[in-house]
Amino acid sequence: MANEYEMAKLISNAVAVTKVVLARLRFLAVFVIAGLVVGYWDDIKNHVDKWTRPDVPPDMLAAHSDIEYYCAMHPQVIRTAPGDCPICGMPLIKRKKGEQQVLPADVMSRVQLSPQRVAMAGIATTLVESRELTRTIEAIGVVDYNESAFAQLSARVSGRVDQLMLRYVGQPVKMGDPVYSLYSPEVYTAIRDYLNARKRVNDMLTKSNDDLKMDAGDLYNASMQRLVLWGITREQLDAIDAEFDKTGNVETHLLVSSPIDGTLVAKNVLEGAYLEVGATPFTIADLSTLWVQAKIFESDIPLIHIGQTAKIAVESLPGASFTGKVTYLDFALDPQTRTLNARVEVGNADMKLRPGMFANVHFELPITAELLQAGLPRAQPATAESSPYAQPYAAALKRYLFAQKQLAADSGEQVSSALHETAALMEPLKADANLLPLVEHFTAAVHKTMNRDLAGLREAFKDVSQAMIDVGKAAKIPSDSPAVSIYRCPMAKADWLQPNGETSNPYYGSKMLTCGSAVEPLPKAQVVPAATPNTATQKLLAVPRSAVIDTGKRKIVYVQSGEGIFDMKQIQTGPMASGDWYPVISGLSEGDRVVTRGAFLIDAEDRLNPAAAAKPEGAN
């Protein structure tokens, strides 16, 4: 029994040991098999694909089919049936067998993203539509003198300053007021020669020698022109003539008068000082209008035009605002600041603005198609002064000059009728309260020419001419018209108007035709600024700034053309409007949907995966 028990025990132990060994061998076999599978996985997978591959593999197009489906992001994925890309999950795109995707001519490239990637990138789009656009342009400027109302009284003849009428800077002065009295032996001699020549001309009337008359007239003209060139006015010549006729005395001093209304802004002389020719003892400026020299950035230049309104503010006057108009644009940019100088003329009747002040200049304007297409406006001449009556006065002046020529030709034919036509043409000038009495005086003088012989017409023509001169100095003549000057006759002691050139004396005609000389030109009215382009409110196609990618060479946007499909397009825009909107000149149509958030991510995807980008139509 003992032996059987021992034998059973041994068998039981052997079985247990065998089970343990087999269990450990199975565990080891699992590890070995797992290692082999991992090590030879690619080979196993290839064999499985080979054994399970159908006769027409899905990655190959069936020979009998003309249609295939591909992934825009992974062109190597091609299927015979619609579905999703196994790599990115995007829907496959249908095309003919072997056909490369061709984009419209205005599409530079196309990017397709899966819905998951669109959501992860936070891409948002906005509809392109027309809207009203305005632009506020801000510029820094400096207040400056109005150069068209700025006068330096240069000494035209040397001499001693015996009396100053303007004694301190800031003193106001009116046009024609005496500024200083100058003693000069040259002036005294010239006035004496003028008076002698005048007397000789008057004496010539009783003589019949034409050569002597001509010589006397030429001498008078030359002596008077010398005084006029030194700055002696018509009124001063009248005073010199009157004093000589009354007392026989010759004026010893030259009174220098102010050529404009204004304020003395510089004084460089004291009483008793000796002035040389060319010295500038006084500078007078009219401060009722000033210029603001505004600096316009290059991108804003197309929006600034002659005649445009601007709002001006200065730091020393918080809350105060001044209105001005653009009267000039420079021809070239400042190479240092890359800005264009725009001259804004502003009224300063209350004298609050002062030259040298810094100013903030604001231009508020709606953006219109006309502005976008205008490009750079042509610079135009400074336009500091204009007259609405210059044109009608110029039309009337033509009829007056006809009468003047008739009288100079010793003819009274049609003189009275021409002067009546002149009066009729000046009727529009009566709308101005300042011109009304002058025009009425002219009309009354014209009535005195009716039913007169030649001598009577010449006598009446003195008053007519003086009235015509008074109206012309107030109304002015157009800046582009030929120059017309006031001529002086020493014998008739009267003036007349005629175009610059050889003297044609209407008071004596052929007897002393060339006697008399120009003493003062008629003032001209400068050209009225060009009208501001039509700035009525318009709606223009616009895209937000966030949609535009500026590469430096071009501006591009991404337009959504389908679900997850974005086309790159090049656009042309105008200057940015308020609210960060670009007006669209070309490249987009109303109803397009542009990417406004995530455009840079789409652009990065396009650049990182250029193989996926389709070519535009016509590209090789």
ROSEDO-577645 format. One record per residue (C-alpha): residue number from 0; x, z, y. Coordinates in Angstrom, 3 decimals, decimal comma. Layout:
N
  num        c1        c3        c2
  NUM         X         Z         Y
...
***
This chain:
620
  num        c1        c3        c2
    0     0,000     0,000     0,000
    1     2,814     0,854     2,287
    2     4,371    -2,510     1,771
    3     1,174    -4,341     2,511
    4     0,734    -2,333     5,646
    5     4,221    -3,136     6,818
    6     3,730    -6,791     6,062
    7     0,467    -6,900     8,011
    8     2,133    -5,200    10,880
    9     4,971    -7,662    10,920
   10     2,550   -10,572    10,804
   11     0,562    -9,053    13,657
   12     3,684    -8,604    15,751
   13     4,804   -12,127    15,023
   14     1,448   -13,498    16,092
   15     1,558   -11,449    19,299
   16     5,059   -12,624    20,037
   17     4,042   -16,199    19,345
   18     1,092   -15,905    21,713
   19     3,312   -14,493    24,428
   20     5,866   -17,248    23,946
   21     3,159   -19,934    23,940
   22     1,595   -18,456    27,086
   23     4,910   -18,475    28,880
   24     5,611   -21,997    27,638
   25     2,233   -23,159    29,007
   26     3,002   -21,526    32,362
   27     6,419   -23,200    32,416
   28     4,858   -26,530    31,443
   29     2,426   -26,281    34,382
   30     5,338   -25,762    36,758
   31     7,219   -28,678    35,253
   32     4,196   -30,969    35,392
   33     3,479   -29,921    38,981
   34     7,079   -30,643    39,948
   35     6,932   -34,039    38,313
   36     3,681   -34,897    40,052
   37     5,075   -33,867    43,419
   38     8,330   -35,676    42,885
   39     6,755   -38,895    41,603
   40     3,582   -38,822    43,724
   41     4,248   -42,104    45,530
   42     4,895   -43,897    42,263
   43     1,811   -42,390    40,706
   44    -0,294   -43,362    43,772
   45     1,037   -46,912    43,713
   46     0,197   -47,241    40,008
   47    -3,268   -45,827    40,567
   48    -3,839   -48,250    43,499
   49    -2,622   -51,096    41,339
   50    -4,875   -50,134    38,399
   51    -7,926   -49,533    40,673
   52    -7,431   -52,447    43,159
   53   -10,326   -54,958    43,172
   54    -9,813   -58,688    42,863
   55   -10,418   -59,132    46,686
   56    -8,680   -56,165    48,349
   57   -10,390   -54,708    51,481
   58    -7,227   -55,123    53,528
   59    -7,212   -58,848    52,833
   60    -9,745   -61,364    54,099
   61   -11,621   -63,219    51,390
   62   -10,525   -66,791    51,257
   63   -14,068   -68,084    51,615
   64   -14,903   -65,959    54,770
   65   -14,313   -66,950    58,446
   66   -14,970   -63,448    59,832
   67   -12,771   -60,391    59,897
   68   -12,926   -56,943    61,498
   69    -9,950   -55,296    63,146
   70    -9,037   -52,151    65,088
   71    -8,132   -52,641    68,729
   72    -5,827   -49,647    68,645
   73    -4,245   -50,496    65,268
   74    -4,140   -54,293    64,911
   75    -2,650   -54,025    61,419
   76    -5,963   -52,681    60,104
   77    -8,108   -55,657    59,056
   78   -11,279   -55,531    56,966
   79   -13,756   -58,028    55,591
   80   -16,745   -55,842    56,448
   81   -17,696   -53,725    59,479
   82   -16,723   -50,092    59,492
   83   -14,436   -47,579    61,112
   84   -10,674   -47,604    61,389
   85    -9,221   -45,325    58,696
   86    -6,516   -44,206    61,163
   87    -8,338   -43,456    64,439
   88   -11,970   -43,665    63,385
   89   -12,914   -46,256    66,015
   90   -15,480   -48,962    65,176
   91   -13,858   -52,193    64,030
   92   -14,219   -55,271    66,213
   93   -15,505   -58,568    64,863
   94   -13,563   -61,804    65,281
   95   -12,875   -65,084    63,578
   96   -10,186   -65,219    60,976
   97    -6,729   -65,163    62,543
   98    -8,136   -65,267    66,064
   99    -6,273   -63,236    68,683
  100    -8,443   -61,371    71,146
  101    -8,739   -63,315    74,436
  102    -9,829   -61,450    77,545
  103   -11,487   -62,818    80,688
  104    -9,123   -64,042    83,388
  105    -9,721   -61,019    85,609
  106    -8,942   -58,517    82,819
  107    -5,261   -57,659    82,588
  108    -5,511   -55,639    79,355
  109    -8,058   -53,742    77,291
  110    -7,906   -50,248    75,812
  111   -10,325   -48,873    73,202
  112   -10,687   -45,166    72,498
  113   -12,707   -43,325    69,913
  114   -15,564   -41,115    71,078
  115   -13,527   -38,062    70,096
  116   -10,571   -39,132    72,234
  117   -12,844   -40,012    75,156
  118   -14,317   -36,523    74,981
  119   -10,915   -34,852    74,609
  120    -9,532   -36,742    77,621
  121   -12,530   -35,784    79,746
  122   -13,020   -39,379    80,858
  123   -15,759   -39,874    83,465
  124   -17,027   -43,050    85,109
  125   -18,821   -43,959    88,345
  126   -21,023   -46,915    89,150
  127   -19,606   -49,353    91,711
  128   -22,172   -49,831    94,464
  129   -22,432   -50,690    98,153
  130   -22,400   -47,887   100,686
  131   -21,889   -47,267   104,388
  132   -18,249   -46,523   105,113
  133   -16,714   -44,995   108,197
  134   -13,140   -44,288   109,065
  135   -11,727   -41,580   111,295
  136    -8,241   -42,420   112,469
  137    -6,220   -39,674   114,090
  138    -3,121   -40,363   116,113
  139    -0,713   -38,450   118,297
  140    -0,199   -39,750   121,812
  141     1,431   -38,984   125,136
  142    -0,345   -39,161   128,488
  143     1,424   -41,579   130,813
  144     0,988   -43,163   134,247
  145    -1,193   -46,222   134,599
  146     1,507   -48,782   135,344
  147    -0,983   -51,168   136,941
  148    -1,725   -48,467   139,545
  149     1,878   -47,366   140,112
  150     3,936   -48,414   143,130
  151     7,560   -47,886   144,096
  152     8,081   -48,460   147,805
  153    11,441   -50,164   147,723
  154    13,222   -50,755   151,028
  155    13,089   -54,494   151,821
  156    15,292   -54,171   154,888
  157    17,955   -51,623   155,771
  158    17,387   -49,173   158,600
  159    16,976   -45,570   159,732
  160    13,938   -43,504   158,736
  161    12,730   -42,049   162,033
  162     9,420   -40,589   160,895
  163     7,849   -39,556   157,610
  164     4,079   -39,586   157,265
  165     4,240   -38,386   153,641
  166     6,272   -35,192   153,534
  167     5,784   -33,656   150,095
  168     5,150   -34,634   146,487
  169     1,479   -34,388   145,581
  170     0,254   -35,539   148,982
  171    -2,713   -37,970   148,686
  172    -2,567   -41,342   150,393
  173    -4,942   -44,256   150,946
  174    -4,080   -47,955   150,678
  175    -2,828   -49,167   154,061
  176    -1,902   -45,704   155,326
  177     1,572   -45,579   156,961
  178     4,160   -43,861   154,789
  179     7,259   -43,915   156,996
  180     8,578   -45,564   160,150
  181    11,816   -47,517   159,911
  182    14,045   -48,523   162,827
  183    16,117   -51,602   162,148
  184    17,833   -54,009   164,537
  185    16,974   -56,780   162,058
  186    13,277   -55,924   162,273
  187    13,337   -55,804   166,062
  188    15,062   -59,198   166,232
  189    12,692   -60,723   163,692
  190     9,582   -59,469   165,551
  191    10,931   -60,809   168,829
  192    11,628   -64,204   167,217
  193     8,132   -64,225   165,749
  194     6,530   -63,512   169,140
  195     8,627   -66,185   170,840
  196     7,685   -68,707   168,153
  197     4,037   -67,747   168,536
  198     4,226   -68,282   172,313
  199     5,913   -71,638   171,826
  200     3,202   -72,771   169,411
  201     0,499   -71,848   171,894
  202     2,312   -73,755   174,617
  203     2,495   -76,822   172,377
  204    -1,275   -77,277   172,527
  205    -1,010   -78,818   175,993
  206     1,716   -81,236   174,885
  207     1,295   -84,447   172,956
  208     4,711   -84,796   171,305
  209     3,917   -84,512   167,564
  210     7,534   -83,833   166,610
  211     7,735   -80,895   169,002
  212     4,467   -79,530   167,677
  213     5,698   -79,794   164,118
  214     8,995   -78,097   164,956
  215     7,179   -75,297   166,761
  216     4,774   -74,819   163,840
  217     7,596   -74,743   161,315
  218     9,527   -72,172   163,364
  219     6,436   -69,994   163,652
  220     5,730   -70,203   159,930
  221     9,297   -69,262   159,048
  222     9,446   -66,317   161,449
  223     6,091   -64,964   160,260
  224     7,003   -65,372   156,594
  225    10,141   -63,334   157,180
  226     8,027   -60,430   158,460
  227     5,485   -60,807   155,657
  228     8,236   -60,672   153,050
  229     9,417   -57,410   154,600
  230     5,966   -55,955   154,007
  231     4,265   -56,315   157,396
  232     0,515   -56,604   156,863
  233    -2,107   -58,719   158,601
  234    -3,317   -55,639   160,430
  235     0,194   -54,870   161,682
  236     0,641   -58,454   162,845
  237    -2,629   -58,154   164,750
  238    -1,370   -54,951   166,373
  239     1,993   -56,553   167,276
  240     0,218   -59,559   168,786
  241    -2,208   -57,373   170,744
  242     0,548   -55,113   172,106
  243     2,657   -58,073   173,180
  244    -0,284   -59,856   174,812
  245    -1,273   -56,668   176,634
  246     2,072   -55,196   177,720
  247     4,748   -57,715   176,774
  248     6,516   -55,044   174,686
  249     8,139   -55,853   171,365
  250     7,643   -53,394   168,506
  251    10,926   -51,700   167,578
  252     9,884   -49,988   164,327
  253     8,544   -51,201   161,035
  254     5,691   -49,121   159,640
  255     5,781   -49,175   155,842
  256     2,288   -48,664   154,394
  257     0,991   -47,691   150,968
  258    -0,085   -50,625   148,791
  259    -2,508   -48,501   146,737
  260    -4,687   -45,408   146,817
  261    -2,976   -42,577   145,031
  262    -0,740   -39,550   145,085
  263     2,895   -39,237   146,061
  264     4,720   -38,483   142,783
  265     8,339   -38,922   143,903
  266    10,091   -38,552   147,287
  267    13,777   -39,388   147,701
  268    14,255   -39,506   151,467
  269    14,447   -37,195   154,486
  270    13,862   -37,972   158,132
  271    16,935   -39,495   159,746
  272    18,228   -40,898   156,449
  273    19,577   -44,435   156,401
  274    18,058   -46,689   153,750
  275    19,859   -49,582   152,152
  276    17,988   -52,594   150,780
  277    16,638   -51,773   147,326
  278    16,437   -48,008   147,817
  279    13,240   -46,353   146,526
  280    12,313   -43,570   148,949
  281     8,734   -43,089   147,673
  282     6,766   -43,557   144,472
  283     2,977   -43,511   144,569
  284     0,666   -43,392   141,556
  285    -3,082   -43,638   141,241
  286    -3,932   -40,773   138,888
  287    -7,652   -41,530   138,690
  288    -6,904   -43,495   135,514
  289    -4,092   -42,778   133,062
  290    -2,732   -44,290   129,891
  291    -2,423   -42,510   126,563
  292     0,260   -44,085   124,401
  293    -1,082   -43,462   120,869
  294     1,006   -43,991   117,732
  295    -0,954   -45,804   115,007
  296     0,247   -45,716   111,401
  297     0,864   -49,069   109,783
  298    -2,005   -48,761   107,291
  299    -4,487   -48,147   110,132
  300    -3,481   -51,104   112,299
  301    -6,189   -53,529   111,010
  302    -8,879   -51,099   112,177
  303    -7,703   -50,768   115,794
  304    -8,842   -53,454   118,238
  305    -8,726   -54,211   121,927
  306   -11,752   -52,669   123,656
  307   -12,269   -49,973   121,022
  308   -13,433   -46,526   122,142
  309   -11,275   -43,457   121,518
  310   -11,782   -39,721   121,972
  311    -8,879   -37,809   123,488
  312    -8,162   -34,084   123,392
  313    -5,228   -32,114   124,799
  314    -4,006   -28,669   123,822
  315    -4,164   -27,241   127,350
  316    -7,904   -28,004   127,599
  317    -9,480   -26,623   124,408
  318   -12,979   -27,920   123,848
  319   -12,620   -30,679   126,442
  320   -12,913   -34,288   125,347
  321   -12,091   -37,485   127,226
  322   -13,244   -40,993   126,411
  323   -10,956   -43,996   126,734
  324   -10,648   -47,602   125,607
  325    -7,849   -49,462   123,885
  326    -6,464   -51,978   126,361
  327    -3,293   -53,123   124,609
  328    -1,593   -53,192   121,195
  329     2,161   -53,622   120,927
  330     3,601   -56,723   119,299
  331     6,002   -54,842   117,003
  332     6,237   -51,541   115,156
  333     8,586   -48,797   116,189
  334    11,389   -49,081   113,583
  335    12,048   -45,339   113,694
  336     8,503   -44,022   113,208
  337     6,930   -47,115   111,591
  338     4,007   -46,831   113,985
  339     2,366   -49,243   116,420
  340     1,841   -48,234   120,027
  341    -1,787   -48,491   121,162
  342    -2,472   -48,083   124,876
  343    -5,676   -46,186   125,614
  344    -6,900   -46,164   129,208
  345    -8,791   -43,005   130,141
  346   -10,534   -41,942   133,333
  347    -9,123   -38,928   135,144
  348   -11,354   -38,517   138,188
  349   -11,190   -34,703   138,023
  350    -7,392   -34,783   137,650
  351    -7,382   -32,569   134,555
  352    -5,057   -34,823   132,587
  353    -1,413   -34,922   133,603
  354     1,294   -37,413   132,660
  355     3,556   -36,043   129,943
  356     0,849   -34,120   128,065
  357     0,621   -34,499   124,303
  358    -2,781   -35,744   123,192
  359    -4,737   -36,046   119,966
  360    -6,471   -39,411   119,800
  361    -9,448   -39,935   117,483
  362   -10,922   -43,311   116,557
  363   -14,281   -43,169   114,770
  364   -15,549   -46,513   113,535
  365   -17,700   -47,964   110,776
  366   -15,872   -50,268   108,403
  367   -17,378   -53,755   108,285
  368   -16,590   -56,987   106,506
  369   -15,439   -58,444   109,821
  370   -12,867   -55,688   110,249
  371   -11,537   -56,140   106,719
  372   -11,154   -59,889   107,167
  373    -9,758   -59,751   110,710
  374    -6,292   -58,600   109,724
  375    -3,945   -57,788   112,588
  376    -5,569   -58,366   115,975
  377    -3,571   -60,346   118,484
  378    -2,006   -58,250   121,180
  379    -3,548   -58,980   124,559
  380    -2,393   -58,410   128,129
  381    -2,952   -55,082   129,756
  382    -6,435   -54,880   131,196
  383    -6,453   -52,093   133,719
  384    -8,899   -53,618   136,164
  385   -11,745   -56,084   135,937
  386   -14,481   -57,304   138,238
  387   -17,884   -58,554   137,088
  388   -18,139   -60,530   140,344
  389   -14,862   -62,447   140,144
  390   -16,426   -65,465   138,436
  391   -19,378   -65,940   140,835
  392   -17,053   -65,448   143,799
  393   -14,678   -68,074   142,395
  394   -17,574   -70,537   142,093
  395   -18,566   -69,885   145,709
  396   -14,934   -70,170   146,828
  397   -14,792   -73,797   145,636
  398   -17,500   -74,808   148,126
  399   -15,803   -72,822   150,915
  400   -12,505   -74,611   150,215
  401   -14,290   -77,958   150,451
  402   -15,426   -77,022   153,973
  403   -11,900   -75,867   154,861
  404   -10,422   -79,196   153,739
  405   -13,006   -81,136   155,744
  406   -12,161   -79,255   158,926
  407    -8,425   -79,687   158,320
  408    -9,126   -83,418   158,028
  409   -10,900   -83,377   161,433
  410   -14,301   -83,942   159,826
  411   -17,417   -81,851   160,193
  412   -19,387   -83,842   157,619
  413   -21,148   -81,629   155,015
  414   -19,279   -78,533   156,257
  415   -22,427   -76,586   157,109
  416   -24,204   -77,585   153,889
  417   -21,143   -76,628   151,800
  418   -21,021   -73,203   153,476
  419   -24,752   -72,686   152,826
  420   -24,125   -73,527   149,170
  421   -21,312   -70,967   149,240
  422   -23,739   -68,323   150,496
  423   -26,243   -69,201   147,761
  424   -23,590   -68,921   145,041
  425   -22,672   -65,447   146,276
  426   -26,221   -64,089   145,850
  427   -25,314   -62,332   142,527
  428   -22,742   -60,246   144,427
  429   -25,555   -58,511   146,321
  430   -26,232   -56,469   143,182
  431   -23,233   -54,347   144,117
  432   -23,933   -51,856   146,896
  433   -20,410   -52,196   148,300
  434   -20,534   -55,993   148,380
  435   -24,058   -56,282   149,764
  436   -23,189   -55,783   153,476
  437   -20,170   -58,079   153,181
  438   -22,228   -60,882   151,641
  439   -24,953   -60,425   154,249
  440   -22,324   -60,691   157,005
  441   -21,060   -63,909   155,439
  442   -24,582   -65,334   155,221
  443   -25,232   -64,497   158,887
  444   -21,956   -66,186   159,890
  445   -22,884   -69,297   157,908
  446   -26,182   -69,643   159,742
  447   -24,215   -70,069   162,995
  448   -22,699   -73,309   161,657
  449   -25,992   -75,184   161,736
  450   -26,296   -78,092   164,179
  451   -22,741   -77,683   165,457
  452   -20,242   -80,376   166,399
  453   -16,663   -80,276   165,084
  454   -15,453   -77,887   167,802
  455   -18,455   -75,622   167,246
  456   -17,918   -75,650   163,464
  457   -14,276   -74,647   163,893
  458   -15,229   -71,789   166,188
  459   -17,922   -70,533   163,771
  460   -15,511   -70,988   160,859
  461   -13,417   -68,069   162,201
  462   -16,180   -65,552   161,487
  463   -17,115   -67,310   158,239
  464   -13,525   -67,142   157,011
  465   -13,083   -63,485   157,910
  466   -16,297   -62,623   156,036
  467   -15,168   -64,727   153,050
  468   -11,836   -62,883   153,046
  469   -13,554   -59,483   153,114
  470   -15,776   -60,406   150,174
  471   -12,849   -61,877   148,230
  472   -10,688   -58,773   148,642
  473   -13,518   -56,672   147,206
  474   -14,784   -59,018   144,482
  475   -11,381   -60,560   143,590
  476   -10,788   -63,841   141,796
  477   -10,261   -64,336   138,031
  478    -6,740   -63,691   136,801
  479    -6,459   -67,160   135,254
  480    -7,516   -69,045   138,407
  481    -5,016   -70,714   140,793
  482    -3,611   -68,461   143,496
  483    -5,450   -68,431   146,816
  484    -3,949   -66,802   149,906
  485    -4,989   -65,692   153,357
  486    -3,379   -67,944   156,017
  487    -2,906   -66,993   159,661
  488    -3,260   -69,254   162,715
  489    -1,339   -67,989   165,787
  490    -3,276   -70,186   168,227
  491    -6,823   -69,514   167,040
  492    -5,883   -65,891   166,305
  493    -7,888   -66,250   163,119
  494    -7,311   -66,416   159,378
  495    -8,607   -68,664   156,616
  496    -8,370   -69,103   152,861
  497    -6,679   -71,928   151,014
  498    -4,754   -72,494   147,763
  499    -1,066   -71,715   147,921
  500     0,956   -74,665   149,116
  501     1,407   -76,721   152,256
  502    -0,536   -75,375   155,216
  503    -3,752   -77,188   156,174
  504    -4,926   -75,614   159,405
  505    -8,742   -76,007   159,695
  506    -8,871   -74,829   163,317
  507    -6,681   -77,579   164,842
  508    -6,517   -80,215   162,122
  509    -4,129   -83,065   162,839
  510    -3,085   -81,557   166,166
  511    -1,247   -78,662   164,428
  512    -1,984   -79,219   160,728
  513     0,998   -77,322   159,314
  514     0,928   -74,461   161,814
  515     0,179   -71,181   160,049
  516     1,458   -69,431   156,977
  517     0,275   -67,271   154,074
  518     0,295   -63,575   154,854
  519    -1,513   -62,076   151,857
  520    -2,819   -63,308   148,475
  521    -6,377   -62,712   147,349
  522    -6,306   -60,010   144,641
  523    -7,070   -61,048   141,101
  524    -9,256   -59,325   138,544
  525    -7,488   -59,054   135,245
  526    -9,128   -60,388   132,115
  527   -11,875   -58,187   130,724
  528   -10,840   -56,797   127,303
  529   -12,048   -58,720   124,295
  530   -15,311   -57,356   122,966
  531   -15,037   -54,914   120,106
  532   -15,891   -56,650   116,825
  533   -19,449   -56,192   115,610
  534   -19,471   -52,651   114,260
  535   -23,144   -52,423   113,328
  536   -23,650   -50,345   110,233
  537   -23,016   -52,363   107,071
  538   -22,887   -51,526   103,395
  539   -19,710   -52,520   101,592
  540   -18,730   -52,382    97,951
  541   -16,677   -49,214    97,461
  542   -14,810   -47,272    94,777
  543   -13,638   -43,665    94,955
  544    -9,976   -42,983    95,507
  545    -9,680   -41,259    92,100
  546   -10,503   -44,559    90,365
  547    -7,624   -46,476    91,927
  548    -4,110   -46,468    90,505
  549    -1,610   -47,680    93,096
  550     1,529   -48,975    91,398
  551     3,206   -49,830    94,680
  552     2,841   -53,557    94,036
  553    -0,849   -53,657    93,250
  554    -3,949   -51,524    92,879
  555    -5,675   -51,369    89,485
  556    -8,813   -49,764    88,079
  557   -10,190   -49,352    84,571
  558   -13,693   -50,728    84,107
  559   -15,804   -49,613    81,148
  560   -16,980   -52,777    79,405
  561   -18,354   -51,163    76,251
  562   -18,583   -47,943    74,291
  563   -15,025   -46,596    74,435
  564   -13,692   -49,929    75,751
  565   -11,887   -49,997    79,119
  566   -10,577   -53,109    80,893
  567    -7,717   -53,010    83,374
  568    -8,493   -55,017    86,526
  569    -6,508   -55,640    89,687
  570    -8,450   -55,143    92,926
  571    -7,856   -55,712    96,621
  572    -9,017   -52,954    98,936
  573    -9,187   -52,243   102,629
  574    -7,885   -49,083   104,311
  575    -9,323   -45,883   102,908
  576   -12,533   -44,665   104,529
  577   -13,658   -41,129   105,222
  578   -14,660   -39,255   102,072
  579   -11,852   -40,859   100,041
  580   -13,549   -44,197    99,403
  581   -11,849   -47,567    99,272
  582   -13,772   -50,625   100,496
  583   -13,426   -53,368    97,878
  584   -12,457   -56,809    99,105
  585   -12,162   -58,455    95,684
  586   -11,811   -57,666    91,980
  587   -15,075   -55,790    91,296
  588   -18,779   -56,502    91,324
  589   -21,708   -54,285    92,074
  590   -22,838   -52,560    88,902
  591   -19,368   -52,273    87,335
  592   -18,576   -48,822    86,004
  593   -15,063   -47,629    86,853
  594   -13,159   -44,703    85,406
  595   -12,865   -41,942    88,012
  596   -11,459   -39,183    85,811
  597    -8,873   -39,836    83,136
  598    -7,753   -43,215    84,471
  599    -4,098   -42,175    84,260
  600    -4,549   -41,129    80,610
  601    -6,030   -44,525    79,753
  602    -3,188   -46,213    81,630
  603    -0,655   -44,129    79,707
  604    -2,310   -45,108    76,405
  605    -2,148   -48,761    77,435
  606     1,562   -48,495    78,250
  607     2,437   -46,479    75,136
  608     0,658   -48,931    72,839
  609     1,286   -52,372    74,391
  610     0,829   -54,105    71,047
  611    -2,824   -53,140    71,102
  612    -3,430   -54,688    74,504
  613    -5,161   -58,027    74,410
  614    -3,925   -60,916    76,503
  615    -5,966   -62,372    79,356
  616    -7,421   -65,817    78,982
  617    -4,828   -68,507    79,441
  618    -1,881   -66,239    78,708
  619     0,733   -67,339    76,221
***
